[in-house]
Amino acid sequence: MNRLKVCTIFGTRPEAIKLAPIIRRFELQPNVEHRVLVTGQHRQLLDQVLELFGIRPARDLRVMHADQQLSALTARVLTEVEEDLRAFRSDWVVVQGDTTTALAASLAGYYLRIPVAHVEAGLRTNDRYNPFPEEVNRRLIDHLAHLHFAATEQARANLLREGLDPSTIYVTGNTGIDALLDIASRDGESPLPFPTAEHRQHLVLVTAHRRESFGQELSNICRALRALVARNPNVHVIYAVHPNPNVSLPVRRELQGLPRIELLAAVDYLRFVQLMKRSFLILTDSGGIQEEAPSLGKPVLVLRTRTERVEAIEAGTAKLVGTDPDRIVEETEQLLHDPVAYARMAQARNPYGDGHAAERIVEILMRCSTAARTAEAGVSEQTKV
């Protein structure tokens, strides 16, 4: 039997982190010819993760241009990926999440009649502009995909409500937890990036970078952080600043040089996990951190009005607080000063997995591929008769 050809495609740091455990599993399969294709949608951040996990792409498309519009990026990824898939003669395309890369790669697979496997399928806010453009991206990817790997039962229910075939949906847990547990075990490989933060202080870790946070919402978050350190002398804020100038420029303008606020640029994933482990709590608009932090026992205040990670909210590990400065300060101070409220969030169960999602995903894809090839061979034999 010919080896199964699988092409895993990604372009951003979160995709790389969540696909790294799957890539590792595929490379252990003797009957799989596995190819990694990256688009470079996050250039500097992506390169850090590739090095950390030892991922060696077969090809890097380097699609990003300064101030590139979504339409231009989508078209370029679609064209380049389709050309590569055609040359490789892939049997499967594997994508993760809801990025422009994942959407364009799924569409390329569809155009070439190559089945698509969607990792982390079924996330929904049911608001097409929040997050933008991810909410529509993920819906389109799910309807293009042949296999849907949902992290939770809630994600599976979302897919069923949209009429997707139940036989294509598998609840596997989230591969981000696989990656997190791997990296969290590597303490000591890299020095911590906050030399001035004293251990006696409450370390509040912050990330905020989503498109819907650009502008006034980001300014509101900065106002909240200024108020937080002014009112709480035992608080030290570390803000891991995304390199996008729509984030880095206003954040540095409003927070650079303030006491007990450190701005870190391009923190690699290993050190970021160390920061999460040593933080007291986390303020973020990131989806992935809402999944990861509960495994480390860290409460998360979500700087958004809607989230697709509803399981974290329901489990009590995360809380939606939006971007109103007063609300952010109020909710943060409650966790700083109320041990019962803090313990309730810190000790909640993580609903996103046990660290074995990648193992399940690769096993399912291999099983489905074998079944499909067996059925195809049977049809061919019948045709001969």
KOLKE-801877 format. One record per residue (C-alpha): residue number from 0; residue in three letters; x, y, z. Coordinates in steps of 0.2 Angstrom, whole numbers, plus 5000, padded with zeros to 4 digits. Example, Ala and Ser with C-alpha at 12.3 -4.5 7.8 and 13.67 -1.06 7.14 Angstrom:
# KOLKE-801877
+-----+--------+------+------+------+
| num | residu |   px |   py |   pz |
+-----+--------+------+------+------+
|   0 |    ALA | 5062 | 4978 | 5039 |
|   1 |    SER | 5068 | 4995 | 5036 |
+-----+--------+------+------+------+
This chain:
# KOLKE-801877
+-----+--------+------+------+------+
| num | residu |   px |   py |   pz |
+-----+--------+------+------+------+
|   0 |    MET | 5000 | 5000 | 5000 |
|   1 |    ASN | 5007 | 5017 | 4996 |
|   2 |    ARG | 5011 | 5029 | 5010 |
|   3 |    LEU | 4998 | 5041 | 5015 |
|   4 |    LYS | 5003 | 5059 | 5011 |
|   5 |    VAL | 4998 | 5072 | 5024 |
|   6 |    CYS | 5001 | 5091 | 5022 |
|   7 |    THR | 5000 | 5101 | 5038 |
|   8 |    ILE | 4998 | 5120 | 5035 |
|   9 |    PHE | 4999 | 5134 | 5047 |
|  10 |    GLY | 5005 | 5152 | 5047 |
|  11 |    THR | 5004 | 5159 | 5065 |
|  12 |    ARG | 5011 | 5156 | 5082 |
|  13 |    PRO | 4995 | 5149 | 5090 |
|  14 |    GLU | 4993 | 5137 | 5075 |
|  15 |    ALA | 5011 | 5131 | 5076 |
|  16 |    ILE | 5009 | 5128 | 5095 |
|  17 |    LYS | 4993 | 5118 | 5093 |
|  18 |    LEU | 4999 | 5108 | 5078 |
|  19 |    ALA | 5016 | 5104 | 5085 |
|  20 |    PRO | 5010 | 5089 | 5095 |
|  21 |    ILE | 5001 | 5082 | 5079 |
|  22 |    ILE | 5016 | 5085 | 5068 |
|  23 |    ARG | 5027 | 5075 | 5081 |
|  24 |    ARG | 5014 | 5061 | 5080 |
|  25 |    PHE | 5013 | 5060 | 5061 |
|  26 |    GLU | 5032 | 5059 | 5060 |
|  27 |    LEU | 5032 | 5043 | 5070 |
|  28 |    GLN | 5020 | 5035 | 5058 |
|  29 |    PRO | 5030 | 5023 | 5046 |
|  30 |    ASN | 5016 | 5023 | 5033 |
|  31 |    VAL | 5014 | 5042 | 5032 |
|  32 |    GLU | 5024 | 5054 | 5021 |
|  33 |    HIS | 5021 | 5071 | 5031 |
|  34 |    ARG | 5025 | 5088 | 5024 |
|  35 |    VAL | 5024 | 5104 | 5034 |
|  36 |    LEU | 5020 | 5120 | 5024 |
|  37 |    VAL | 5020 | 5137 | 5033 |
|  38 |    THR | 5014 | 5154 | 5026 |
|  39 |    GLY | 5023 | 5165 | 5038 |
|  40 |    GLN | 5008 | 5175 | 5043 |
|  41 |    HIS | 5016 | 5178 | 5060 |
|  42 |    ARG | 5035 | 5180 | 5055 |
|  43 |    GLN | 5045 | 5183 | 5070 |
|  44 |    LEU | 5033 | 5174 | 5082 |
|  45 |    LEU | 5031 | 5159 | 5071 |
|  46 |    ASP | 5050 | 5156 | 5069 |
|  47 |    GLN | 5052 | 5155 | 5088 |
|  48 |    VAL | 5040 | 5141 | 5089 |
|  49 |    LEU | 5047 | 5132 | 5075 |
|  50 |    GLU | 5064 | 5132 | 5084 |
|  51 |    LEU | 5056 | 5127 | 5101 |
|  52 |    PHE | 5047 | 5112 | 5094 |
|  53 |    GLY | 5060 | 5107 | 5081 |
|  54 |    ILE | 5048 | 5109 | 5067 |
|  55 |    ARG | 5057 | 5110 | 5049 |
|  56 |    PRO | 5045 | 5116 | 5036 |
|  57 |    ALA | 5047 | 5109 | 5019 |
|  58 |    ARG | 5042 | 5126 | 5012 |
|  59 |    ASP | 5040 | 5143 | 5019 |
|  60 |    LEU | 5028 | 5154 | 5008 |
|  61 |    ARG | 5033 | 5171 | 5017 |
|  62 |    VAL | 5016 | 5178 | 5012 |
|  63 |    MET | 5016 | 5194 | 5023 |
|  64 |    HIS | 5018 | 5211 | 5016 |
|  65 |    ALA | 5017 | 5228 | 5026 |
|  66 |    ASP | 4999 | 5234 | 5029 |
|  67 |    GLN | 4992 | 5219 | 5019 |
|  68 |    GLN | 4973 | 5218 | 5017 |
|  69 |    LEU | 4964 | 5202 | 5022 |
|  70 |    SER | 4958 | 5200 | 5004 |
|  71 |    ALA | 4976 | 5201 | 4997 |
|  72 |    LEU | 4983 | 5189 | 5010 |
|  73 |    THR | 4969 | 5177 | 5007 |
|  74 |    ALA | 4972 | 5177 | 4989 |
|  75 |    ARG | 4990 | 5175 | 4990 |
|  76 |    VAL | 4989 | 5160 | 5003 |
|  77 |    LEU | 4976 | 5152 | 4992 |
|  78 |    THR | 4986 | 5153 | 4976 |
|  79 |    GLU | 5003 | 5147 | 4984 |
|  80 |    VAL | 4995 | 5133 | 4994 |
|  81 |    GLU | 4985 | 5126 | 4980 |
|  82 |    GLU | 5001 | 5125 | 4969 |
|  83 |    ASP | 5011 | 5116 | 4983 |
|  84 |    LEU | 4997 | 5104 | 4986 |
|  85 |    ARG | 4995 | 5100 | 4968 |
|  86 |    ALA | 5014 | 5096 | 4967 |
|  87 |    PHE | 5014 | 5086 | 4982 |
|  88 |    ARG | 4998 | 5076 | 4978 |
|  89 |    SER | 4993 | 5076 | 4996 |
|  90 |    ASP | 4980 | 5064 | 5002 |
|  91 |    TRP | 4975 | 5075 | 5017 |
|  92 |    VAL | 4976 | 5094 | 5022 |
|  93 |    VAL | 4977 | 5097 | 5041 |
|  94 |    VAL | 4973 | 5114 | 5047 |
|  95 |    GLN | 4970 | 5122 | 5064 |
|  96 |    GLY | 4959 | 5135 | 5071 |
|  97 |    ASP | 4952 | 5150 | 5062 |
|  98 |    THR | 4966 | 5160 | 5054 |
|  99 |    THR | 4967 | 5167 | 5036 |
| 100 |    THR | 4980 | 5154 | 5033 |
| 101 |    ALA | 4968 | 5140 | 5039 |
| 102 |    LEU | 4954 | 5146 | 5028 |
| 103 |    ALA | 4964 | 5148 | 5012 |
| 104 |    ALA | 4972 | 5131 | 5014 |
| 105 |    SER | 4955 | 5123 | 5017 |
| 106 |    LEU | 4948 | 5131 | 5001 |
| 107 |    ALA | 4964 | 5126 | 4992 |
| 108 |    GLY | 4961 | 5108 | 4997 |
| 109 |    TYR | 4943 | 5109 | 4993 |
| 110 |    TYR | 4947 | 5115 | 4975 |
| 111 |    LEU | 4958 | 5101 | 4973 |
| 112 |    ARG | 4946 | 5088 | 4980 |
| 113 |    ILE | 4958 | 5084 | 4994 |
| 114 |    PRO | 4950 | 5080 | 5011 |
| 115 |    VAL | 4953 | 5093 | 5025 |
| 116 |    ALA | 4955 | 5089 | 5043 |
| 117 |    HIS | 4950 | 5103 | 5055 |
| 118 |    VAL | 4959 | 5103 | 5072 |
| 119 |    GLU | 4949 | 5113 | 5085 |
| 120 |    ALA | 4933 | 5113 | 5075 |
| 121 |    GLY | 4916 | 5120 | 5082 |
| 122 |    LEU | 4921 | 5136 | 5091 |
| 123 |    ARG | 4907 | 5149 | 5090 |
| 124 |    THR | 4903 | 5166 | 5097 |
| 125 |    ASN | 4888 | 5167 | 5085 |
| 126 |    ASP | 4893 | 5185 | 5082 |
| 127 |    ARG | 4901 | 5186 | 5064 |
| 128 |    TYR | 4911 | 5202 | 5068 |
| 129 |    ASN | 4917 | 5196 | 5085 |
| 130 |    PRO | 4931 | 5190 | 5084 |
| 131 |    PHE | 4934 | 5197 | 5067 |
| 132 |    PRO | 4938 | 5189 | 5055 |
| 133 |    GLU | 4940 | 5172 | 5065 |
| 134 |    GLU | 4921 | 5169 | 5068 |
| 135 |    VAL | 4917 | 5168 | 5049 |
| 136 |    ASN | 4933 | 5159 | 5045 |
| 137 |    ARG | 4930 | 5145 | 5057 |
| 138 |    ARG | 4912 | 5143 | 5051 |
| 139 |    LEU | 4918 | 5141 | 5033 |
| 140 |    ILE | 4932 | 5130 | 5037 |
| 141 |    ASP | 4920 | 5118 | 5046 |
| 142 |    HIS | 4909 | 5117 | 5031 |
| 143 |    LEU | 4924 | 5113 | 5019 |
| 144 |    ALA | 4931 | 5100 | 5031 |
| 145 |    HIS | 4929 | 5081 | 5030 |
| 146 |    LEU | 4935 | 5078 | 5048 |
| 147 |    HIS | 4931 | 5089 | 5063 |
| 148 |    PHE | 4941 | 5087 | 5078 |
| 149 |    ALA | 4932 | 5096 | 5092 |
| 150 |    ALA | 4940 | 5100 | 5108 |
| 151 |    THR | 4924 | 5099 | 5119 |
| 152 |    GLU | 4906 | 5092 | 5118 |
| 153 |    GLN | 4900 | 5110 | 5117 |
| 154 |    ALA | 4910 | 5112 | 5101 |
| 155 |    ARG | 4903 | 5096 | 5094 |
| 156 |    ALA | 4885 | 5102 | 5098 |
| 157 |    ASN | 4889 | 5118 | 5089 |
| 158 |    LEU | 4893 | 5108 | 5073 |
| 159 |    LEU | 4878 | 5097 | 5075 |
| 160 |    ARG | 4867 | 5112 | 5076 |
| 161 |    GLU | 4874 | 5118 | 5059 |
| 162 |    GLY | 4869 | 5101 | 5051 |
| 163 |    LEU | 4887 | 5093 | 5049 |
| 164 |    ASP | 4887 | 5074 | 5048 |
| 165 |    PRO | 4889 | 5067 | 5066 |
| 166 |    SER | 4901 | 5053 | 5059 |
| 167 |    THR | 4914 | 5066 | 5054 |
| 168 |    ILE | 4915 | 5074 | 5072 |
| 169 |    TYR | 4926 | 5068 | 5085 |
| 170 |    VAL | 4929 | 5075 | 5103 |
| 171 |    THR | 4947 | 5074 | 5106 |
| 172 |    GLY | 4952 | 5088 | 5119 |
| 173 |    ASN | 4963 | 5102 | 5114 |
| 174 |    THR | 4981 | 5100 | 5107 |
| 175 |    GLY | 4986 | 5116 | 5115 |
| 176 |    ILE | 4985 | 5107 | 5132 |
| 177 |    ASP | 4997 | 5094 | 5125 |
| 178 |    ALA | 5009 | 5107 | 5119 |
| 179 |    LEU | 5008 | 5117 | 5136 |
| 180 |    LEU | 5011 | 5102 | 5147 |
| 181 |    ASP | 5027 | 5098 | 5136 |
| 182 |    ILE | 5034 | 5115 | 5138 |
| 183 |    ALA | 5029 | 5118 | 5156 |
| 184 |    SER | 5040 | 5103 | 5160 |
| 185 |    ARG | 5055 | 5111 | 5152 |
| 186 |    ASP | 5058 | 5124 | 5167 |
| 187 |    GLY | 5076 | 5131 | 5167 |
| 188 |    GLU | 5079 | 5130 | 5149 |
| 189 |    SER | 5078 | 5149 | 5147 |
| 190 |    PRO | 5080 | 5163 | 5159 |
| 191 |    LEU | 5065 | 5172 | 5165 |
| 192 |    PRO | 5062 | 5189 | 5156 |
| 193 |    PHE | 5057 | 5200 | 5171 |
| 194 |    PRO | 5072 | 5204 | 5181 |
| 195 |    THR | 5065 | 5219 | 5190 |
| 196 |    ALA | 5049 | 5210 | 5196 |
| 197 |    GLU | 5051 | 5205 | 5214 |
| 198 |    HIS | 5044 | 5188 | 5220 |
| 199 |    ARG | 5034 | 5196 | 5234 |
| 200 |    GLN | 5023 | 5206 | 5222 |
| 201 |    HIS | 5008 | 5200 | 5214 |
| 202 |    LEU | 5013 | 5197 | 5195 |
| 203 |    VAL | 4998 | 5201 | 5183 |
| 204 |    LEU | 5002 | 5195 | 5166 |
| 205 |    VAL | 4993 | 5204 | 5151 |
| 206 |    THR | 4991 | 5201 | 5133 |
| 207 |    ALA | 4979 | 5210 | 5122 |
| 208 |    HIS | 4981 | 5210 | 5103 |
| 209 |    ARG | 4965 | 5206 | 5094 |
| 210 |    ARG | 4958 | 5216 | 5080 |
| 211 |    GLU | 4942 | 5221 | 5089 |
| 212 |    SER | 4953 | 5228 | 5103 |
| 213 |    PHE | 4962 | 5240 | 5092 |
| 214 |    GLY | 4959 | 5258 | 5095 |
| 215 |    GLN | 4948 | 5264 | 5110 |
| 216 |    GLU | 4947 | 5247 | 5118 |
| 217 |    LEU | 4966 | 5245 | 5119 |
| 218 |    SER | 4967 | 5262 | 5126 |
| 219 |    ASN | 4954 | 5258 | 5139 |
| 220 |    ILE | 4965 | 5242 | 5144 |
| 221 |    CYS | 4980 | 5253 | 5146 |
| 222 |    ARG | 4970 | 5265 | 5157 |
| 223 |    ALA | 4965 | 5250 | 5168 |
| 224 |    LEU | 4983 | 5244 | 5170 |
| 225 |    ARG | 4989 | 5262 | 5175 |
| 226 |    ALA | 4975 | 5263 | 5188 |
| 227 |    LEU | 4978 | 5245 | 5194 |
| 228 |    VAL | 4997 | 5248 | 5199 |
| 229 |    ALA | 4993 | 5266 | 5206 |
| 230 |    ARG | 4980 | 5258 | 5218 |
| 231 |    ASN | 4989 | 5242 | 5222 |
| 232 |    PRO | 5008 | 5245 | 5227 |
| 233 |    ASN | 5010 | 5226 | 5228 |
| 234 |    VAL | 5005 | 5223 | 5210 |
| 235 |    HIS | 5018 | 5221 | 5196 |
| 236 |    VAL | 5011 | 5221 | 5178 |
| 237 |    ILE | 5020 | 5212 | 5164 |
| 238 |    TYR | 5012 | 5215 | 5147 |
| 239 |    ALA | 5018 | 5204 | 5133 |
| 240 |    VAL | 5016 | 5216 | 5118 |
| 241 |    HIS | 5012 | 5209 | 5101 |
| 242 |    PRO | 5023 | 5216 | 5087 |
| 243 |    ASN | 5008 | 5222 | 5077 |
| 244 |    PRO | 5010 | 5241 | 5076 |
| 245 |    ASN | 4992 | 5243 | 5080 |
| 246 |    VAL | 4996 | 5236 | 5097 |
| 247 |    SER | 5014 | 5240 | 5100 |
| 248 |    LEU | 5013 | 5259 | 5096 |
| 249 |    PRO | 4999 | 5264 | 5107 |
| 250 |    VAL | 5004 | 5252 | 5121 |
| 251 |    ARG | 5021 | 5259 | 5122 |
| 252 |    ARG | 5015 | 5277 | 5120 |
| 253 |    GLU | 5003 | 5274 | 5135 |
| 254 |    LEU | 5013 | 5263 | 5147 |
| 255 |    GLN | 5032 | 5264 | 5143 |
| 256 |    GLY | 5042 | 5269 | 5158 |
| 257 |    LEU | 5029 | 5268 | 5171 |
| 258 |    PRO | 5034 | 5260 | 5187 |
| 259 |    ARG | 5029 | 5242 | 5190 |
| 260 |    ILE | 5024 | 5240 | 5172 |
| 261 |    GLU | 5035 | 5230 | 5161 |
| 262 |    LEU | 5033 | 5229 | 5142 |
| 263 |    LEU | 5040 | 5213 | 5134 |
| 264 |    ALA | 5042 | 5212 | 5115 |
| 265 |    ALA | 5041 | 5195 | 5106 |
| 266 |    VAL | 5042 | 5184 | 5121 |
| 267 |    ASP | 5045 | 5166 | 5115 |
| 268 |    TYR | 5033 | 5152 | 5120 |
| 269 |    LEU | 5045 | 5144 | 5133 |
| 270 |    ARG | 5047 | 5160 | 5143 |
| 271 |    PHE | 5029 | 5164 | 5141 |
| 272 |    VAL | 5024 | 5148 | 5149 |
| 273 |    GLN | 5036 | 5152 | 5163 |
| 274 |    LEU | 5028 | 5169 | 5165 |
| 275 |    MET | 5010 | 5160 | 5166 |
| 276 |    LYS | 5016 | 5148 | 5179 |
| 277 |    ARG | 5024 | 5162 | 5190 |
| 278 |    SER | 5009 | 5174 | 5187 |
| 279 |    PHE | 4996 | 5177 | 5200 |
| 280 |    LEU | 4982 | 5180 | 5187 |
| 281 |    ILE | 4981 | 5184 | 5169 |
| 282 |    LEU | 4972 | 5197 | 5159 |
| 283 |    THR | 4970 | 5193 | 5141 |
| 284 |    ASP | 4959 | 5194 | 5125 |
| 285 |    SER | 4968 | 5178 | 5118 |
| 286 |    GLY | 4958 | 5162 | 5115 |
| 287 |    GLY | 4972 | 5150 | 5118 |
| 288 |    ILE | 4977 | 5157 | 5135 |
| 289 |    GLN | 4959 | 5154 | 5141 |
| 290 |    GLU | 4962 | 5136 | 5137 |
| 291 |    GLU | 4980 | 5135 | 5144 |
| 292 |    ALA | 4979 | 5144 | 5161 |
| 293 |    PRO | 4967 | 5132 | 5170 |
| 294 |    SER | 4980 | 5118 | 5168 |
| 295 |    LEU | 4992 | 5130 | 5177 |
| 296 |    GLY | 4979 | 5135 | 5191 |
| 297 |    LYS | 4979 | 5153 | 5185 |
| 298 |    PRO | 4963 | 5163 | 5185 |
| 299 |    VAL | 4959 | 5172 | 5168 |
| 300 |    LEU | 4950 | 5189 | 5166 |
| 301 |    VAL | 4945 | 5190 | 5148 |
| 302 |    LEU | 4946 | 5207 | 5140 |
| 303 |    ARG | 4932 | 5204 | 5128 |
| 304 |    THR | 4913 | 5205 | 5127 |
| 305 |    ARG | 4911 | 5188 | 5119 |
| 306 |    THR | 4921 | 5172 | 5119 |
| 307 |    GLU | 4920 | 5156 | 5110 |
| 308 |    ARG | 4928 | 5147 | 5125 |
| 309 |    VAL | 4912 | 5146 | 5134 |
| 310 |    GLU | 4917 | 5130 | 5143 |
| 311 |    ALA | 4930 | 5140 | 5153 |
| 312 |    ILE | 4917 | 5153 | 5158 |
| 313 |    GLU | 4905 | 5139 | 5164 |
| 314 |    ALA | 4919 | 5130 | 5173 |
| 315 |    GLY | 4924 | 5145 | 5182 |
| 316 |    THR | 4942 | 5146 | 5176 |
| 317 |    ALA | 4939 | 5162 | 5166 |
| 318 |    LYS | 4927 | 5177 | 5168 |
| 319 |    LEU | 4922 | 5190 | 5154 |
| 320 |    VAL | 4926 | 5207 | 5160 |
| 321 |    GLY | 4926 | 5217 | 5143 |
| 322 |    THR | 4937 | 5233 | 5141 |
| 323 |    ASP | 4929 | 5245 | 5153 |
| 324 |    PRO | 4943 | 5251 | 5164 |
| 325 |    ASP | 4933 | 5252 | 5180 |
| 326 |    ARG | 4926 | 5234 | 5177 |
| 327 |    ILE | 4944 | 5228 | 5174 |
| 328 |    VAL | 4951 | 5236 | 5189 |
| 329 |    GLU | 4936 | 5230 | 5200 |
| 330 |    GLU | 4937 | 5212 | 5195 |
| 331 |    THR | 4956 | 5211 | 5196 |
| 332 |    GLU | 4956 | 5219 | 5213 |
| 333 |    GLN | 4943 | 5206 | 5219 |
| 334 |    LEU | 4955 | 5192 | 5215 |
| 335 |    LEU | 4969 | 5201 | 5223 |
| 336 |    HIS | 4961 | 5204 | 5239 |
| 337 |    ASP | 4948 | 5190 | 5241 |
| 338 |    PRO | 4957 | 5173 | 5244 |
| 339 |    VAL | 4940 | 5163 | 5242 |
| 340 |    ALA | 4936 | 5171 | 5225 |
| 341 |    TYR | 4954 | 5168 | 5219 |
| 342 |    ALA | 4954 | 5150 | 5225 |
| 343 |    ARG | 4937 | 5146 | 5217 |
| 344 |    MET | 4944 | 5151 | 5200 |
| 345 |    ALA | 4962 | 5144 | 5202 |
| 346 |    GLN | 4956 | 5127 | 5207 |
| 347 |    ALA | 4942 | 5125 | 5194 |
| 348 |    ARG | 4944 | 5110 | 5182 |
| 349 |    ASN | 4951 | 5112 | 5165 |
| 350 |    PRO | 4938 | 5108 | 5152 |
| 351 |    TYR | 4950 | 5107 | 5137 |
| 352 |    GLY | 4959 | 5091 | 5139 |
| 353 |    ASP | 4971 | 5079 | 5147 |
| 354 |    GLY | 4987 | 5081 | 5135 |
| 355 |    HIS | 4982 | 5066 | 5124 |
| 356 |    ALA | 4973 | 5075 | 5110 |
| 357 |    ALA | 4986 | 5074 | 5096 |
| 358 |    GLU | 4987 | 5055 | 5099 |
| 359 |    ARG | 4968 | 5053 | 5097 |
| 360 |    ILE | 4968 | 5065 | 5081 |
| 361 |    VAL | 4982 | 5055 | 5072 |
| 362 |    GLU | 4974 | 5038 | 5077 |
| 363 |    ILE | 4957 | 5044 | 5070 |
| 364 |    LEU | 4964 | 5051 | 5054 |
| 365 |    MET | 4974 | 5035 | 5051 |
| 366 |    ARG | 4959 | 5024 | 5054 |
| 367 |    CYS | 4948 | 5034 | 5043 |
| 368 |    SER | 4961 | 5034 | 5029 |
| 369 |    THR | 4963 | 5015 | 5030 |
| 370 |    ALA | 4944 | 5013 | 5029 |
| 371 |    ALA | 4942 | 5024 | 5014 |
| 372 |    ARG | 4956 | 5015 | 5005 |
| 373 |    THR | 4949 | 4998 | 5009 |
| 374 |    ALA | 4932 | 5004 | 5002 |
| 375 |    GLU | 4940 | 5011 | 4987 |
| 376 |    ALA | 4949 | 4995 | 4984 |
| 377 |    GLY | 4933 | 4985 | 4986 |
| 378 |    VAL | 4924 | 4996 | 4973 |
| 379 |    SER | 4939 | 4994 | 4961 |
| 380 |    GLU | 4938 | 4975 | 4962 |
| 381 |    GLN | 4919 | 4975 | 4959 |
| 382 |    THR | 4922 | 4986 | 4944 |
| 383 |    LYS | 4934 | 4973 | 4937 |
| 384 |    VAL | 4922 | 4959 | 4939 |
+-----+--------+------+------+------+
